[in-house]
Amino acid sequence: MAKRNLAVVTGASSGIGLELARLAAEHAYDLVIAADEDLAVVADELRGTGSEVVTVVADLATVDGVDRLCEAVRDRGRVPDLLMANAGHGLGHAFFDQRFEEWRHVIDTNITGTIYLIQKLGPDMCGQGSGRILITGSIAGFMPGTFQAVYNGTKAFIDSFSFALRNEIKDSGVTVTCLMPGPTETNFFRRADLMDTKVGQQEKDDAAYVARVGFDAMMRGEGDVVAGWKNKLQATIANVTPASVLAEQHRRMAEPGSGKP
Ligand SMILES: NC(=O)c1ccc[n+]([C@@H]2O[C@H](COP(=O)([O-])OP(=O)(O)OC[C@H]3O[C@@H](n4cnc5c(N)ncnc54)[C@H](OP(=O)(O)O)[C@@H]3O)[C@@H](O)[C@H]2O)c1
């Protein structure tokens, strides 16, 4: 029997990553999925579509965690056809109130772990001469994130990095797509302790919809995609708005107590 193609999805235990994994399974990919909590239930569900599923429970903020994920891929003697580097998390509150270990974990997950993973698996994909990389950035990368300063900075990095890597490997047969969601209904806001903020309380996009927009753009090999017309408008306006104004707008969205929990 012919081998099925392989998709690697990080942050597949919930939210956008879970939906990306579901889409890959629907498209008949085998899967290596990773998160830092148990993935047994998710894996059982995905196997129901006929996909082979390998789980890796690892802290992807660490070199060891990313190495273990890459070993799980290589142990199968496979090069990924799809690499969806999606794992990430936020951190609300004023920077001076955040602990070093907390904000460092945001940087280590969203930036270091993400690009280390891509650097470890991407060259084999280029060697194979085909493949798709999807990185979950954010429209948060367009604006200074008052009361989520470190997180927005990590997403500005990812949004930028994604386009640079895309250009570097443009002749390889592998494309890089940056998915830039706006506020999306997932565990993100609870985990980042943003539930008492306006953005934490506002109506949000559906994670399955956001994932589909990203998945489709990745399959088409597009450079970036902002999910939803309101977010597209916000991203366009952000491009021509002074950073100080954006920072003040972000304060209104993310200041602790700005929304009713
Ligand atoms: N929700 C939004 O409004 C929004 C908007 C723009 C961009 N994003 C981005 O979308 C991506 C997915 O987030 P989400 O909204 O779907 O939130 P989510 O439901 O909290 O999912 C985050 C996923 O990432 C995993 N993860 C986080 N840190 C990890 C680490 N150090 N090691 C391993 N796994 C880790 C989580 O695993 P565990 O559950 O096992 O911890 C979970 O599977 C993130 O990169 C986020 O920054 C979200």
The ligand as an SDF file (V2000), in Angstrom:
LIG
                    3D

 48 52  0  0  0  0  0  0  0  0999 V2000
   -6.7020   32.5870   20.0510 N   0  0  0  0  0  0  0  0  0  0  0  0
   -6.3390   33.7370   19.4980 C   0  0  0  0  0  0  0  0  0  0  0  0
   -7.0260   34.7590   19.6260 O   0  0  0  0  0  0  0  0  0  0  0  0
   -5.0850   33.8010   18.6690 C   0  0  0  0  0  0  0  0  0  0  0  0
   -4.9100   34.9070   17.8140 C   0  0  0  0  0  0  0  0  0  0  0  0
   -3.7740   34.9850   17.0500 C   0  0  0  0  0  0  0  0  0  0  0  0
   -2.8210   33.9710   17.1010 C   0  0  0  0  0  0  0  0  0  0  0  0
   -3.0010   32.9120   17.9430 N   0  0  0  0  0  0  0  0  0  0  0  0
   -1.9590   31.8750   17.9720 C   0  0  0  0  0  0  0  0  0  0  0  0
   -2.5610   30.6440   17.6310 O   0  0  0  0  0  0  0  0  0  0  0  0
   -1.7390   29.5890   18.1240 C   0  0  0  0  0  0  0  0  0  0  0  0
   -2.6400   28.5500   18.7760 C   0  0  0  0  0  0  0  0  0  0  0  0
   -3.2490   29.1110   19.9100 O   0  0  0  0  0  0  0  0  0  0  0  0
   -4.7860   28.8780   20.2680 P   0  0  0  0  0  0  0  0  0  0  0  0
   -5.4710   30.1840   20.1580 O   0  0  0  0  0  0  0  0  0  0  0  0
   -5.3240   27.7530   19.5060 O   0  0  0  0  0  0  0  0  0  0  0  0
   -4.6980   28.5730   21.8270 O   0  0  0  0  0  0  0  0  0  0  0  0
   -4.8170   27.2270   22.6770 P   0  0  0  0  0  0  0  0  0  0  0  0
   -6.1750   26.6430   22.5370 O   0  0  0  0  0  0  0  0  0  0  0  0
   -4.3290   27.5990   24.0380 O   0  0  0  0  0  0  0  0  0  0  0  0
   -3.7850   26.2440   21.9780 O   0  0  0  0  0  0  0  0  0  0  0  0
   -2.3850   26.4040   22.1220 C   0  0  0  0  0  0  0  0  0  0  0  0
   -1.7220   25.1000   21.8040 C   0  0  0  0  0  0  0  0  0  0  0  0
   -0.2990   25.2780   21.9070 O   0  0  0  0  0  0  0  0  0  0  0  0
    0.2140   24.3500   22.8350 C   0  0  0  0  0  0  0  0  0  0  0  0
    1.3580   24.9090   23.5360 N   0  0  0  0  0  0  0  0  0  0  0  0
    1.4980   26.1470   24.0610 C   0  0  0  0  0  0  0  0  0  0  0  0
    2.7180   26.2740   24.6020 N   0  0  0  0  0  0  0  0  0  0  0  0
    3.3490   25.0970   24.4210 C   0  0  0  0  0  0  0  0  0  0  0  0
    4.6380   24.6100   24.7520 C   0  0  0  0  0  0  0  0  0  0  0  0
    5.5410   25.3580   25.4000 N   0  0  0  0  0  0  0  0  0  0  0  0
    4.9500   23.3400   24.4080 N   0  0  0  0  0  0  0  0  0  0  0  0
    4.0610   22.5640   23.7630 C   0  0  0  0  0  0  0  0  0  0  0  0
    2.8500   22.9600   23.4130 N   0  0  0  0  0  0  0  0  0  0  0  0
    2.4960   24.2240   23.7330 C   0  0  0  0  0  0  0  0  0  0  0  0
   -0.9280   24.0460   23.7730 C   0  0  0  0  0  0  0  0  0  0  0  0
   -0.7020   22.7960   24.3780 O   0  0  0  0  0  0  0  0  0  0  0  0
   -1.3180   22.4390   25.8460 P   0  0  0  0  0  0  0  0  0  0  0  0
   -2.7960   22.6850   25.7660 O   0  0  0  0  0  0  0  0  0  0  0  0
   -0.9460   21.0130   25.9810 O   0  0  0  0  0  0  0  0  0  0  0  0
   -0.6530   23.3490   26.8100 O   0  0  0  0  0  0  0  0  0  0  0  0
   -2.0930   24.0100   22.7940 C   0  0  0  0  0  0  0  0  0  0  0  0
   -2.1240   22.7750   22.1380 O   0  0  0  0  0  0  0  0  0  0  0  0
   -0.7390   30.2330   19.0640 C   0  0  0  0  0  0  0  0  0  0  0  0
    0.4980   30.3550   18.4090 O   0  0  0  0  0  0  0  0  0  0  0  0
   -1.3440   31.5990   19.3270 C   0  0  0  0  0  0  0  0  0  0  0  0
   -0.3590   32.5460   19.6440 O   0  0  0  0  0  0  0  0  0  0  0  0
   -4.1210   32.8080   18.7140 C   0  0  0  0  0  0  0  0  0  0  0  0
  1  2  1  0
  2  3  2  0
  2  4  1  0
  4  5  1  0
  4 48  2  0
  5  6  2  0
  6  7  1  0
  7  8  2  0
  8  9  1  0
  8 48  1  0
  9 10  1  0
  9 46  1  0
 10 11  1  0
 11 12  1  0
 11 44  1  0
 12 13  1  0
 13 14  1  0
 14 15  2  0
 14 16  1  0
 14 17  1  0
 17 18  1  0
 18 19  2  0
 18 20  1  0
 18 21  1  0
 21 22  1  0
 22 23  1  0
 23 24  1  0
 23 42  1  0
 24 25  1  0
 25 26  1  0
 25 36  1  0
 26 27  1  0
 26 35  1  0
 27 28  2  0
 28 29  1  0
 29 30  1  0
 29 35  2  0
 30 31  1  0
 30 32  2  0
 32 33  1  0
 33 34  2  0
 34 35  1  0
 36 37  1  0
 36 42  1  0
 37 38  1  0
 38 39  2  0
 38 40  1  0
 38 41  1  0
 42 43  1  0
 44 45  1  0
 44 46  1  0
 46 47  1  0
M  CHG  2   8   1  16  -1
M  END
$$$$
